[in-house]
Amino acid sequence: MFFRKKPYEVICVGSVSKDIFFPTDEGVIIETPEDIVSKEKIAFELGGKYRVEDRYEAVGGVAANVAHGLTRLGHRAGCYSKRGCDEIGKWIVNEFKREKVPTELLFAEKHAKTDLSAIIVLAQNGERIIFHNRDANERLEIIDEKFTNTEWIFLSALNGDWQKNLRAMLALKERYGFSLAFNPGQHNIKEDAGCVLEAVAETDILLLNKDEAIELVLLTAERHSREQLDDEIFLLQALSRAGAKRIGMTDGKRGAWGFDGTGCWFCPIHTVRSVVDSTGAGDAFRSGFFAACLEGRSSALALSYGIANSGSVIGAYGAIAGLLSKDEMTSIVGKITPERLQ
């Protein structure tokens, strides 16, 4: 008997947008250590007007970024999302084609605007603030038959009636038997952590940042202190008890942690060039970590893949230009050695 390879190894479900970047060195960084989930803030003069020397444009959106990252690393990844029937939507399709990422699952929504983000990038350190407008992706719908031919789903931050869509995906997981990688959005956690935790319990790979991990753990049935919530190993163990089989967790410039139920690893950031823009660093980590899992790599090597990809993408504006190819990844990961913590 001959088995036909499924057309998609992974379908990435979530948002796609156009991102416009405005670099500036005018913002003032304010430290707020008393705020456990927002320890730094940026200030501009009220009523001020700032000249930007140049601007940059790129495809954005978590699902789109991860689909591009997986494609660069040699995996068959599609992006299940919605765009508008406008010039921005057409531009996005052309950018996908240029990167050889399939476009069949980018559904055009009549009378909707393609999602758009304006991003302020601090020239001092590459950190950014994102202002985003959602329209087309507020109307995302799950069409059952589109998910029959994939091995994995990467489910990212959902918009619109996201609880309905999330539970629909969990039902399809049971029906079709695909594996699930999950990256919940912070707004999903704030709006309905119980729904998010339902998905965590069914998750094969959980990908999130430390702030999102804290928000989730705060809403589990466990009792915890402030010291525990600031402890990465405690957070990973709590999420493992909630059902996640394998976890990759980032914390910006501090690095990332990996956990598989038997051991925990830590890896600091690893940059290959000067930092230009941190936008997409988290998504680059997720596509790198996820790609290594797809290839059957160890948790330590998956962490190295994620750190290498995120360290490369911050050397260019946007979440895609600096993503690593398979050959580039191979040449870099050998220089990165995560530390086993337990």
matplotlib code that plots the C-alpha trace (Angstrom):
import matplotlib.pyplot as plt

x = [0.0, 1.3, 0.8, 0.6, 2.4, 0.1, 0.3, 1.0, 3.3, 2.0, -0.9, -0.3, -3.6, -3.9, -3.2, -1.4, -0.8, 1.3, 3.8, 5.2, 8.2, 9.2, 12.7, 13.4, 15.9, 13.6, 11.8, 12.7, 12.9, 11.4, 12.0, 9.0, 10.3, 7.2, 5.1, 5.9, 4.5, 5.7, 9.1, 10.0, 7.9, 8.6, 7.7, 7.3, 6.5, 2.7, 1.9, 5.3, 6.1, 9.0, 10.7, 11.5, 14.4, 13.2, 10.4, 10.3, 7.5, 7.1, 4.6, 3.6, 1.2, 2.2, 0.8, 2.4, 5.8, 5.9, 4.9, 7.7, 10.2, 9.3, 9.4, 12.9, 14.0, 12.7, 9.2, 5.9, 4.0, 0.8, -0.8, -4.6, -5.7, -7.8, -7.0, -9.0, -9.8, -7.6, -4.2, -2.6, -4.1, -2.7, 0.7, 0.7, -0.1, 2.7, 5.1, 4.1, 4.7, 8.1, 9.0, 7.5, 4.9, 1.6, -1.3, -4.3, -5.3, -5.1, -8.8, -10.0, -12.8, -15.0, -15.7, -12.9, -9.6, -6.4, -4.8, -2.2, 0.4, 2.4, 5.6, 7.8, 11.3, 13.8, 17.1, 19.0, 18.3, 15.9, 13.0, 9.5, 6.0, 3.3, 0.0, -2.2, -5.6, -7.5, -10.3, -10.1, -8.8, -11.6, -13.7, -11.6, -13.7, -12.6, -13.6, -13.4, -12.3, -9.3, -7.6, -7.8, -4.4, -1.9, 0.3, 0.5, -1.4, 0.4, -2.4, -1.4, -3.2, -6.8, -9.1, -12.8, -14.9, -11.7, -13.1, -15.4, -12.5, -10.2, -12.7, -13.4, -9.7, -9.6, -12.5, -10.8, -7.6, -9.6, -11.3, -8.3, -5.5, -3.1, -0.6, -0.9, 1.6, 0.0, 1.0, -1.8, -2.0, -1.9, -5.4, -6.7, -5.3, -6.7, -10.2, -10.7, -7.8, -10.0, -10.5, -6.8, -6.0, -8.4, -6.1, -2.9, -4.2, -4.3, -1.0, 2.0, 4.2, 3.4, 5.2, 4.9, 6.8, 7.3, 4.7, 2.1, 3.3, 2.8, -0.7, -1.7, -0.2, -1.8, -5.2, -4.5, -5.9, -2.5, -1.4, 1.8, 3.9, 5.5, 8.9, 7.5, 5.9, 9.3, 10.9, 11.1, 11.4, 8.3, 6.4, 7.4, 6.6, 3.2, 2.4, 3.6, 1.2, -1.6, -1.0, 1.7, 4.0, 6.9, 7.4, 9.5, 9.4, 11.1, 11.9, 13.2, 16.9, 17.2, 17.0, 14.8, 14.0, 13.0, 11.1, 10.0, 8.8, 12.1, 14.5, 14.8, 17.4, 18.3, 20.0, 21.0, 20.4, 22.9, 23.1, 25.0, 24.9, 24.0, 20.4, 18.2, 14.6, 13.3, 10.0, 9.4, 12.1, 9.6, 8.0, 11.5, 12.2, 8.9, 9.5, 13.1, 12.1, 9.1, 11.2, 13.7, 10.8, 9.4, 12.9, 12.9, 15.7, 16.3, 14.8, 18.3, 18.8, 15.3, 16.3, 19.4, 17.4, 15.0, 17.8, 19.7, 16.7, 15.6, 19.2, 19.3, 16.0, 16.7, 19.4, 16.9, 13.6, 10.5, 9.9, 11.0, 14.0, 16.5, 15.0, 17.6, 17.7, 18.3, 22.0, 22.5, 20.8, 23.2, 26.2, 25.1, 23.5, 26.8, 28.0, 25.1, 25.1, 22.1, 22.7, 20.7, 19.1, 17.7]
y = [0.0, 3.5, 6.4, 9.8, 12.5, 15.0, 18.4, 20.2, 19.2, 22.1, 24.5, 27.8, 29.2, 32.9, 36.3, 37.9, 41.6, 44.3, 45.8, 49.3, 50.2, 53.7, 53.7, 56.5, 57.3, 59.8, 57.4, 57.4, 54.1, 54.0, 51.1, 49.9, 46.8, 46.8, 45.7, 42.0, 41.7, 45.1, 46.0, 48.6, 51.3, 53.9, 57.6, 60.3, 63.9, 64.5, 66.5, 65.9, 65.5, 63.3, 63.0, 59.5, 59.2, 56.0, 53.4, 49.7, 47.3, 43.6, 40.8, 40.3, 38.3, 35.3, 32.6, 34.2, 34.7, 31.1, 29.7, 31.7, 30.5, 26.9, 27.2, 28.7, 25.7, 23.2, 22.3, 22.3, 25.0, 26.8, 29.9, 29.7, 33.3, 36.1, 39.1, 41.9, 42.3, 45.4, 46.5, 45.5, 42.0, 41.6, 42.8, 40.1, 37.4, 38.5, 38.6, 35.0, 33.9, 35.5, 33.5, 30.3, 30.0, 28.6, 31.0, 28.6, 29.1, 32.9, 33.6, 36.9, 38.6, 41.0, 44.4, 43.9, 45.7, 43.6, 43.8, 46.6, 47.4, 50.5, 49.7, 52.2, 50.8, 52.3, 52.8, 52.6, 48.9, 47.6, 47.3, 48.2, 49.2, 47.8, 49.5, 47.1, 47.3, 44.0, 43.7, 40.7, 38.4, 39.3, 37.3, 34.1, 31.0, 27.3, 25.3, 21.6, 20.0, 22.3, 20.5, 16.9, 16.8, 18.0, 16.4, 19.4, 22.5, 25.6, 27.5, 31.1, 34.1, 34.2, 37.1, 37.6, 34.7, 33.1, 30.8, 29.2, 28.8, 27.4, 24.8, 23.9, 23.2, 21.0, 19.0, 18.7, 17.5, 14.6, 13.9, 14.0, 13.1, 15.9, 17.1, 20.6, 23.4, 26.3, 29.9, 31.7, 35.4, 37.6, 39.0, 35.4, 34.7, 37.9, 37.4, 33.7, 31.9, 28.9, 28.4, 28.7, 26.2, 23.7, 24.0, 23.7, 20.4, 19.1, 20.7, 18.7, 21.8, 25.0, 28.2, 31.4, 34.2, 34.5, 37.2, 34.9, 32.0, 34.1, 35.2, 31.6, 30.2, 32.9, 31.5, 27.8, 26.3, 26.3, 28.7, 30.6, 33.4, 36.4, 34.6, 31.5, 33.5, 35.0, 31.5, 30.1, 26.5, 26.8, 28.3, 25.5, 22.8, 24.4, 24.5, 20.9, 19.9, 21.7, 19.3, 20.7, 18.0, 20.1, 23.9, 26.7, 29.9, 33.2, 36.3, 38.9, 39.8, 37.4, 34.3, 31.3, 28.0, 24.6, 21.9, 18.4, 16.9, 15.3, 18.2, 21.9, 23.9, 27.6, 29.4, 33.1, 35.1, 34.6, 37.4, 37.1, 40.8, 44.1, 44.4, 46.5, 45.5, 43.0, 42.6, 38.9, 37.6, 35.6, 34.2, 33.3, 31.4, 29.6, 28.5, 27.5, 25.5, 24.0, 23.0, 21.1, 19.3, 18.3, 16.9, 14.8, 16.9, 16.9, 19.6, 21.1, 21.3, 22.7, 25.5, 26.1, 26.3, 28.8, 31.0, 30.9, 32.0, 34.8, 36.0, 36.3, 37.9, 40.9, 42.0, 43.3, 45.2, 42.9, 39.3, 37.6, 39.1, 37.7, 34.2, 31.4, 28.9, 25.2, 25.5, 28.7, 27.0, 24.1, 26.4, 28.3, 25.8, 24.1, 27.4, 27.5, 25.2, 25.4, 24.8, 22.0, 23.3, 20.1]
z = [0.0, -0.9, 1.5, 0.1, 2.0, 3.6, 1.8, 5.0, 7.8, 9.8, 9.5, 11.4, 12.5, 13.5, 12.3, 9.3, 8.9, 7.3, 9.7, 9.3, 11.4, 12.6, 14.2, 16.7, 19.4, 21.1, 23.6, 27.2, 29.0, 32.5, 34.9, 36.9, 38.8, 41.0, 38.0, 37.7, 34.2, 32.8, 34.3, 31.8, 30.0, 27.3, 27.4, 24.8, 25.3, 25.4, 22.3, 20.8, 17.1, 16.1, 12.7, 11.5, 9.0, 7.3, 7.6, 6.8, 5.8, 6.4, 6.7, 10.3, 12.5, 14.7, 12.4, 9.3, 11.1, 12.3, 8.9, 7.2, 9.9, 9.4, 5.6, 5.7, 7.8, 5.2, 6.6, 4.7, 6.5, 5.6, 7.2, 7.9, 8.2, 6.8, 4.8, 3.2, -0.4, -0.5, -1.7, 1.5, 1.2, -2.3, -1.1, 1.6, -0.9, -3.2, -0.2, 0.7, -2.8, -2.9, 0.2, -1.2, 1.6, 0.4, 0.1, -0.3, 3.3, 3.2, 2.8, 1.4, 3.4, 1.5, 3.1, 5.6, 5.9, 6.1, 9.6, 10.0, 12.7, 13.3, 15.3, 17.1, 17.3, 19.8, 18.0, 21.4, 21.9, 19.2, 21.6, 20.3, 21.0, 18.6, 17.8, 15.8, 14.2, 13.6, 11.1, 8.8, 11.5, 13.8, 11.3, 11.3, 11.1, 11.4, 8.4, 9.4, 6.2, 5.8, 8.6, 7.4, 5.7, 8.3, 10.9, 13.2, 14.0, 15.4, 17.1, 17.9, 19.5, 18.1, 17.6, 17.1, 18.6, 19.7, 22.4, 19.8, 17.3, 20.0, 21.1, 17.5, 17.0, 20.1, 18.7, 15.4, 17.2, 18.7, 15.4, 13.0, 15.4, 14.5, 17.2, 18.7, 19.3, 21.1, 21.6, 23.5, 23.2, 26.3, 25.5, 25.3, 28.8, 30.3, 28.7, 29.5, 31.1, 31.8, 28.0, 27.4, 30.2, 28.4, 25.4, 27.5, 28.8, 25.2, 24.1, 22.8, 22.6, 24.6, 23.4, 25.3, 27.1, 30.8, 31.3, 29.6, 31.8, 34.9, 33.9, 33.2, 36.4, 38.5, 37.4, 38.1, 41.2, 42.9, 45.6, 44.8, 46.2, 44.2, 44.5, 42.9, 40.1, 39.3, 39.3, 35.8, 36.9, 39.1, 36.2, 33.8, 36.3, 37.0, 33.2, 32.9, 35.6, 33.7, 30.8, 28.5, 27.4, 26.1, 26.8, 25.3, 27.3, 26.5, 28.5, 26.1, 26.5, 29.5, 27.2, 27.1, 28.9, 27.7, 29.7, 28.7, 32.0, 32.8, 32.6, 32.3, 30.3, 30.1, 27.3, 27.2, 24.0, 21.1, 18.6, 15.3, 14.5, 16.2, 17.4, 15.1, 16.0, 18.5, 16.7, 15.8, 18.1, 20.1, 16.9, 15.5, 18.7, 18.4, 14.7, 15.6, 18.7, 16.9, 13.8, 16.0, 17.7, 14.2, 13.4, 16.6, 18.2, 22.0, 24.2, 24.6, 20.9, 20.4, 22.7, 20.7, 17.5, 19.0, 20.4, 17.1, 15.1, 17.5, 17.7, 13.9, 13.3, 15.5, 13.1, 10.6, 10.7, 10.8, 11.8, 8.5, 6.9, 9.4, 9.7, 9.3, 6.5, 7.3, 6.3, 8.3, 11.3, 11.1, 11.1, 14.2, 16.6, 17.4, 19.0, 21.4, 24.5, 26.8, 30.5, 32.2, 35.4, 36.8]

ax = plt.figure().add_subplot(projection="3d")
ax.plot(x, y, z, "-o")
ax.set_aspect("equal")
plt.show()
